[in-house]
Structure formats: C-alpha cells, structure tokens
C-alpha cells in the first residue's frame, strides 16, 4: 500500500509542477525534473530512488521513446540519416576530448579523465523528444536530425565504453562480439518488418480486451529487451519498435492508447526519477568541479553537434536547435557513470558530482531547446 501512496503523491505533484511550468512558458518536463530534486534526497527526502520507482521510470522511458518512433516520419528519418551521423560524430568527439582534458586539469588519473569524456560524450534525447512533441517539432528537419543522431550517438557511446572497459579492467570485453550483436539486432529489425505487420493484423482476432495494444506492448518490451542484450539502450529498441509499429494499420489506435498509458503514469515517473537521483554528497567540496563540468558538458555538446549540423548545410538557427537538442545527458550518461563507479574509476565524491552535473544538463537542455526554437521562429 505504501507504493500506492507514493504514486498518489508523485503523480499529484507532477500535475501541479507541470502546470506551473507551462504557466510560466517553460516545458512541462522542467517542472517534473525539478520536482524530483525537491522531493528527493537532495531536498525534502520524501522520495528515494527505490526499485519500484526505477521500474516505473524505465517503463516511462520506453513508452516515451516508443511514442517518438511511432510519431516519426520514416521518409524524413531516412532523408536525414547522413546529417544525423555527422552531428553524432562531432557531438561525441568534442565533449570526449574537452572533458577528458578538463579532468586532467583537476588532477584526475588518466583512466578517470577518459571516463569523464565518455560519460559526457553520451546523449539522451528522451528529454528533447518530449519538448519537440510539445512544440510540434518532432518531424521538422531539425527534430528528425536529432532523432537520427541519437541512434548513432548511442552506438558510439557503447563502443567507447567497451573500449575503455577493455583497457582499464582485467575483464576483457570482446568489442567485435558487441559490434556483431548490434549489427545482428538491426538486421533482426529489418527481418521483422513483415512479421510485425502480419502479427498486428492477427492481433485483432484475439479474444481479449485491448488485444491490438496488448500485442503491440509485448512487441515493444521484447525489442527494448533485445536492444539491451545487444549492448544498446532500451530507449533505442523502443524507438525502433515505434517506427515498425507505425508502419502498420493500427498506428492511429496505438498512438492514442500509448499516449494515454505513458503520460498518465509512467512518463512523469521517468522525469521525476531523474531529479531524485541528484545527490549533494561531496558536492560542496567539489563545487568548482561541478561548475566547470556543467559548463563544459553543455557548451561542448551544443557546439559539437551544431558544428556537425553546419557541416551538412543547416543554417545557424537550425544548427542551434540541433545542438541544443543534443545537450541532455539523462539515462545514458547515468548508466555510463554507474559503470565507472562500479569499476572504482570514480570516487564517491566525484561520482556524486558527476551525477549532479548530469542532472543539471538534463534540466538545462529543455530550456535551451525551447529557447532555440523560439529564437528561430521569431527570426524567420
């Protein structure tokens, strides 16, 4: 019963925080992220990062990225795949180099410097997806490029992490095997296209309530699970599940059903849980490191991705939108940071500081993205 009480409290407060954010011209996600900080261990300590909260948040992430996939224009995504690749490459390389150098200036060991670079090279566009959907920009040229870049960015982050783990630990990771698994996963997605279409036709004949949506949910969870097994994130699997199911005759029904399911419970939990992970342990002692890492993480990702966008002939306003959309670190960076901490490559104080920086960039990112979109619209 305690879980139900917690759920009532959190969802009630997300309604209020989201409303207040919207009233003040901010993306609703900002209010939910800040709510997590306020009621979590860094604030009132009403909520902890429990297993039940993590499970709900993981489902929220999966549903959010599924909705991004099913609402995406596949023709546009194919068209902007090359720009997305260039944006991802520059958006990974610039933070990797700068943050590694910054770690060295704070007297980190070389392994720690590399881990800092890899942590902040990762991007999580789940936050940006919510803002893009709220502003009806998901299928714009900039929004599509951000989504395409996110897929490549996820793969690059996992490769960099695998290489680093192989060189800094006694456990040797078979990078070739990981690449083969990832290639196999994308090959499986290609083969499943006709199977999923046929499956959704047959699902309407199943004699259970919500038959079509239930089958689609099983497909979604299965592809998210297999993505993790292939050393990709569940978010990427969910995104491609949305793309595949979006090509079926059930698209409109699934859009409606999953939007209600996601935004009623699980997606708000995902945003709140990110804020709950903010810790103040050791932050006062490492305040200058926190400030330096936060500024570097935001600036390098924004400039790196924007430079990539300029190289593929986007104008300055569009490049600013794309760069802003890639700033959020979110769950991908948290996963990489946790792995580094488990390998004893980050002290408790430094780990807490890094987590705080990830949360800070995640809160700032939607503000930057909305500001960039508004600036572009006002200057057209």
C-alpha positions, 0 to 999 in steps of 0.5 A, a space after each residue: 500500500 505504501 507504493 500506492 501512496 507514493 504514486 498518489 503523491 508523485 503523480 499529484 505533484 507532477 500535475 501541479 509542477 507541470 502546470 506551473 511550468 507551462 504557466 510560466 512558458 517553460 516545458 512541462 518536463 522542467 517542472 517534473 525534473 525539478 520536482 524530483 530534486 525537491 522531493 528527493 534526497 537532495 531536498 525534502 527526502 520524501 522520495 528515494 530512488 527505490 526499485 519500484 520507482 526505477 521500474 516505473 521510470 524505465 517503463 516511462 522511458 520506453 513508452 516515451 521513446 516508443 511514442 517518438 518512433 511511432 510519431 516519426 516520419 520514416 521518409 524524413 528519418 531516412 532523408 536525414 540519416 547522413 546529417 544525423 551521423 555527422 552531428 553524432 560524430 562531432 557531438 561525441 568527439 568534442 565533449 570526449 576530448 574537452 572533458 577528458 582534458 578538463 579532468 586532467 586539469 583537476 588532477 584526475 588519473 588518466 583512466 578517470 579523465 577518459 571516463 569523464 569524456 565518455 560519460 559526457 560524450 553520451 546523449 539522451 534525447 528522451 528529454 528533447 523528444 518530449 519538448 519537440 512533441 510539445 512544440 510540434 517539432 518532432 518531424 521538422 528537419 531539425 527534430 528528425 536530425 536529432 532523432 537520427 543522431 541519437 541512434 548513432 550517438 548511442 552506438 558510439 557511446 557503447 563502443 567507447 565504453 567497451 573500449 575503455 572497459 577493455 583497457 582499464 579492467 582485467 575483464 576483457 570485453 570482446 568489442 567485435 562480439 558487441 559490434 556483431 550483436 548490434 549489427 545482428 539486432 538491426 538486421 533482426 529489425 529489418 527481418 521483422 518488418 513483415 512479421 510485425 505487420 502480419 502479427 498486428 493484423 492477427 492481433 485483432 482476432 484475439 479474444 481479449 480486451 485491448 488485444 491490438 495494444 496488448 500485442 503491440 506492448 509485448 512487441 515493444 518490451 521484447 525489442 527494448 529487451 533485445 536492444 539491451 542484450 545487444 549492448 544498446 539502450 532500451 530507449 533505442 529498441 523502443 524507438 525502433 519498435 515505434 517506427 515498425 509499429 507505425 508502419 502498420 494499420 493500427 498506428 492511429 489506435 496505438 498512438 492514442 492508447 500509448 499516449 494515454 498509458 505513458 503520460 498518465 503514469 509512467 512518463 512523469 515517473 521517468 522525469 521525476 526519477 531523474 531529479 531524485 537521483 541528484 545527490 549533494 554528497 561531496 558536492 560542496 567540496 567539489 563545487 568548482 568541479 561541478 561548475 566547470 563540468 556543467 559548463 563544459 558538458 553543455 557548451 561542448 555538446 551544443 557546439 559539437 553537434 551544431 558544428 556537425 549540423 553546419 557541416 551538412 548545410 543547416 543554417 545557424 538557427 537550425 544548427 542551434 536547435 540541433 545542438 541544443 537538442 543534443 545537450 541532455 545527458 539523462 539515462 545514458 550518461 547515468 548508466 555510463 557513470 554507474 559503470 565507472 563507479 562500479 569499476 572504482 574509476 570514480 570516487 564517491 565524491 566525484 561520482 556524486 558530482 558527476 551525477 549532479 552535473 548530469 542532472 543539471 544538463 538534463 534540466 538545462 537542455 529543455 530550456 535551451 531547446 525551447 529557447 532555440 526554437 523560439 529564437 528561430 521562429 521569431 527570426 524567420 
